[in-house]
């Protein structure tokens, strides 16, 4: 099943059909209902609702307009639990790019891939709340948007404002428990959907959020009925956050193997785990497997800026910028690695 053939059923129902449309019958599609593969089976939509899947068809299907979906797959809309939107332009990152148009651009791209709900975990600008309201009222603007507002980080720490272009830094950076509780209260009043914490010293290069701060933030959030997601990298912080009843580990643990005791505790507490595997894999995959770049889709999806850079730089892949070690360049690194592996001057 090729990704280009994956169509989100919910997306088709909500964006392509007006509320008062005649019933639509998708015929000859392969259907995955979120639990199992139902094979080739009909799907009936009436207005904005899926009213029937499978055979025999109800009487309402008699007058339905039929659409042949041979060779395509229908599945429920996908959910991205950890994303960031509106902060990039080409290979650059910064809050200067956080506009309605750029957020909608990103949400429409998610939607094209069948993702109908996006949780933007922090670094959202002040316009996040107005954009969220507008987007969620109009599916034509892209995937539904929820998120953590600016989020809560460490003073001079993650996310690093200087290297990530946060000139008007939207991230709260409390220094003690009192300030942490106040930051949560302000974000709750603003209307965030959840609280985001950054608990990471970026390889010892930045100050780490202290246990006093994140424990106070978690307790305050829970008292206000809000879930808490934490950016982590190392096992030590993951353990202590789970002890503090964090709701979501928003990254995989990447310094050591997850021990069975922590896994059991997370299971018993219902702690969510978002591994974000692609972030780490994309840093090296194309360099280790350059033949992946021989497909037409690689050249098609590589940005024009990267393509030009790849053709103008000289030397081997080793002469390309070592951007993996710059925190602000994590988003750009997969693109540069792709260029280094796939494109040679000429």
C-alpha positions in Angstrom: 0.0 0.0 0.0 1.8 3.2 -1.1 1.4 6.4 1.0 0.2 8.3 -2.1 -2.9 6.1 -2.0 -3.8 6.8 1.6 -6.9 9.0 1.8 -8.4 10.0 5.1 -12.1 9.1 5.1 -12.9 11.8 7.6 -11.0 14.4 5.5 -13.0 13.4 2.4 -16.3 13.6 4.3 -15.7 17.0 5.9 -13.8 19.0 3.3 -15.2 17.8 0.0 -18.9 17.5 0.7 -21.3 20.3 1.7 -23.4 19.6 4.8 -26.6 19.3 2.7 -25.1 17.2 -0.1 -26.9 14.1 -1.4 -25.7 10.8 0.0 -22.3 9.7 -1.4 -21.3 6.0 -1.8 -17.6 5.3 -2.1 -17.4 2.1 -4.0 -14.6 -0.4 -4.6 -12.3 1.1 -1.9 -10.2 -0.8 0.5 -11.2 0.2 4.0 -9.2 0.2 7.2 -11.5 1.2 10.1 -8.8 2.0 12.6 -8.7 -1.5 14.0 -8.8 -3.9 11.1 -8.6 -4.2 7.3 -12.1 -4.6 6.0 -11.0 -5.3 2.5 -12.9 -3.9 -0.5 -16.1 -2.6 0.9 -18.6 0.3 0.3 -18.8 3.3 2.5 -21.9 5.6 2.6 -21.7 9.2 3.7 -24.7 11.4 4.3 -23.9 15.1 4.8 -20.9 15.3 7.0 -21.4 11.9 8.6 -20.3 8.3 7.8 -23.6 6.4 8.1 -22.7 2.9 6.9 -19.7 0.8 6.1 -20.0 -2.6 4.4 -22.7 -4.8 3.0 -25.6 -5.2 2.8 -26.3 -1.5 2.0 -29.2 0.3 3.6 -32.1 1.8 1.7 -30.5 5.2 1.9 -27.8 4.0 -0.6 -30.3 3.6 -3.4 -30.2 7.2 -4.5 -26.7 7.9 -3.5 -24.1 9.3 -5.9 -21.5 6.7 -6.5 -17.8 7.5 -6.6 -15.4 4.7 -7.7 -12.4 4.5 -5.3 -10.8 1.5 -7.0 -7.1 1.3 -6.0 -7.5 3.7 -3.1 -7.7 3.2 0.6 -10.1 4.8 3.1 -9.1 5.1 6.7 -10.1 7.4 9.7 -8.3 10.7 9.9 -4.9 10.4 11.4 -3.8 12.4 14.5 -0.4 14.1 15.0 0.2 14.3 18.8 3.5 16.3 18.5 4.0 18.9 15.9 5.1 22.5 15.5 3.4 24.8 12.9 4.0 28.2 11.4 7.6 28.7 12.6 9.6 27.8 9.5 10.2 29.3 6.1 12.4 27.3 3.8 15.4 26.3 5.9 14.9 29.1 8.4 13.2 28.9 11.8 11.8 31.8 13.9 8.7 33.3 15.5 8.8 36.0 12.8 7.2 33.4 10.5 4.3 32.7 12.8 1.4 34.1 10.8 -2.1 32.9 9.9 -1.0 32.1 6.4 2.0 30.1 7.4 0.1 28.1 10.0 -2.6 27.3 7.5 0.0 26.3 4.9 1.4 23.8 7.4 -2.0 22.5 8.4 -3.1 22.0 4.8 0.1 20.0 4.2 -0.8 17.8 7.2 -4.3 17.4 5.7 -2.9 16.3 2.3 -1.3 13.4 4.1 -4.6 12.4 5.8 -3.8 14.0 9.2 -7.0 15.7 10.3 -5.9 16.7 13.8 -2.6 18.4 14.9 -1.4 19.2 18.4 1.1 22.0 18.2 3.3 21.5 21.3 4.7 24.9 22.1 6.4 27.9 20.4 3.1 29.1 19.1 2.8 32.8 18.7 0.2 35.1 20.3 -2.1 34.6 17.3 -2.4 30.9 18.0 -5.8 31.2 19.7 -7.4 33.2 17.0 -5.9 30.9 14.3 -7.1 27.8 16.2 -10.7 29.2 16.3 -10.7 30.1 12.6 -9.2 26.8 11.4 -11.4 24.6 13.6 -14.5 26.3 12.2 -13.4 25.8 8.6 -12.0 22.4 7.6 -11.0 23.9 4.3 -8.2 25.7 6.1 -6.5 22.4 7.0 -6.2 19.9 9.9 -7.9 20.8 13.1 -5.5 22.6 15.5 -5.0 22.2 19.2 -2.0 23.1 21.3 0.0 24.4 24.2 0.4 28.0 23.3 3.9 29.1 23.9 4.8 26.4 26.4 7.1 26.5 29.4 10.9 26.2 29.1 14.0 27.0 31.1 15.6 30.4 31.5 18.4 30.5 28.8 17.6 26.9 28.1 15.3 24.8 25.9 13.9 25.7 23.6 16.9 28.0 23.0 15.5 31.4 22.0 18.7 32.7 20.5 19.4 29.9 18.1 15.7 29.2 17.2 15.0 32.7 16.2 12.5 33.4 19.0 12.9 37.2 18.9 9.6 37.7 20.7 10.0 34.6 22.7 6.5 33.2 23.4 7.8 30.6 25.9 7.4 31.2 29.6 10.6 30.6 31.5 9.9 30.4 35.3 12.9 30.3 37.7 11.0 28.9 40.7 7.9 27.0 41.7 5.9 30.2 42.3 6.6 31.5 38.8 5.9 28.0 37.4 2.4 28.0 38.9 1.8 31.5 37.7 2.9 30.6 34.1 0.4 27.7 34.1 -2.4 29.9 35.4 -1.8 32.5 32.7 -1.7 29.9 29.9 -4.9 28.3 31.3 -6.6 31.7 31.3 -5.4 32.1 27.7 -7.2 28.9 26.7 -4.4 26.4 26.0 -5.5 22.8 25.4 -2.6 21.4 27.4 0.7 22.5 29.0 4.1 21.8 27.4 7.3 21.6 29.3 10.9 21.4 28.0 13.1 19.3 30.3 16.3 18.9 28.4 19.8 20.4 28.7 20.5 19.8 25.0 23.5 17.6 25.7 24.8 19.7 28.6 24.9 22.9 26.6 22.0 24.6 28.3 20.4 24.9 31.7 18.0 22.2 32.6 14.5 22.9 34.0 14.7 22.1 37.7 12.5 19.4 39.4 11.1 22.2 41.6 9.8 24.0 38.5 8.4 21.1 36.6 6.8 19.4 39.6 5.0 22.7 40.5 3.9 23.2 36.9 2.5 19.6 36.7 0.6 19.9 40.0 -0.8 23.3 39.0 -1.9 22.1 35.6 -3.6 19.0 37.1 -5.4 21.2 39.6 -6.8 23.2 36.7 -7.8 20.1 34.7 -5.0 20.3 32.1 -2.8 17.5 30.8 1.0 18.1 30.7 3.4 17.0 27.9 7.1 17.1 28.5 9.9 17.3 26.0 12.6 15.0 27.2 15.8 13.4 25.9 17.3 11.4 28.8 16.1 8.5 30.9 16.8 10.3 34.2 14.4 13.2 33.5 11.8 10.8 32.1 11.8 8.8 35.3 11.4 11.8 37.5 8.7 13.3 35.4 6.7 10.1 35.5 7.1 10.1 39.3 5.7 13.6 39.2 2.7 12.3 37.2 3.4 13.9 33.9 0.7 12.8 31.4 2.8 12.6 28.2 6.5 12.0 27.4 6.5 14.0 24.1 9.8 12.4 22.8 11.4 9.1 23.0 14.1 8.4 25.6 17.3 8.6 23.6 20.3 8.3 25.9 19.7 4.8 27.3 17.3 1.9 27.0 14.0 2.3 28.8 14.0 0.0 31.8 11.2 -2.4 32.6 10.2 -0.7 35.8 9.6 2.7 34.1 7.7 1.0 31.3 5.4 -0.7 33.9 4.9 2.5 35.8 3.9 4.3 32.6 1.5 1.6 31.7 -0.1 1.6 35.2 -0.4 5.4 35.3 -1.5 5.6 31.7 1.4 7.8 30.7 1.4 8.6 26.9 4.7 8.1 25.0 5.4 9.8 21.7 8.6 8.4 20.3 9.2 10.9 17.5 11.4 8.3 15.8 11.6 10.2 12.6 13.5 13.2 14.2 16.5 11.1 15.0 16.3 8.7 12.0 16.1 11.5 9.5 19.4 12.9 10.8 21.3 10.0 9.3 19.1 7.8 7.1 19.7 9.4 3.7 23.5 9.5 4.3 23.6 5.9 5.3 21.2 4.8 2.5 21.9 7.1 -0.4 20.0 4.9 -2.9 16.8 6.1 -1.2 17.5 9.3 -3.0 17.4 7.8 -6.5 13.6 7.8 -6.6 11.8 10.7 -8.4 9.9 11.5 -5.1 13.2 12.5 -3.4 14.0 15.2 -6.0 10.3 16.2 -6.1 10.1 16.8 -2.4 13.5 18.3 -1.8 13.1 22.1 -1.6 14.4 24.3 -4.4 16.7 26.1 -2.0 18.3 22.8 -1.0 18.6 21.7 -4.6 20.4 24.9 -5.5 22.7 24.6 -2.5 23.5 21.0 -3.3 24.5 21.8 -6.8 26.6 24.8 -5.9 28.6 23.3 -3.0 31.8 21.5 -3.8 33.5 18.6 -2.2 32.2 15.5 -0.5 29.4 15.2 2.0 31.9 15.9 4.8 32.2 19.5 3.5 28.5 20.2 4.1 27.5 22.2 7.3 27.6 20.1 10.4 24.1 21.4 11.4 23.1 18.4 13.5 24.9 19.9 16.4 23.0 23.1 16.4 19.7 22.9 18.3 18.0 25.4 16.0 18.9 23.3 12.9 17.2 20.0 13.9 14.4 20.7 11.4 16.8 21.6 8.7 19.3 18.7 9.3 17.3 16.0 7.4 17.2 18.3 4.3 20.9 19.0 4.5 21.7 15.4 5.0 19.6 14.4 2.1 21.4 17.0 -0.1 24.8 15.8 1.1 24.0 12.2 0.4 22.1 12.6 -2.9 23.5 15.5 -4.8 26.9 16.2 -6.1 28.2 19.2 -7.9 27.9 19.1 -11.7 
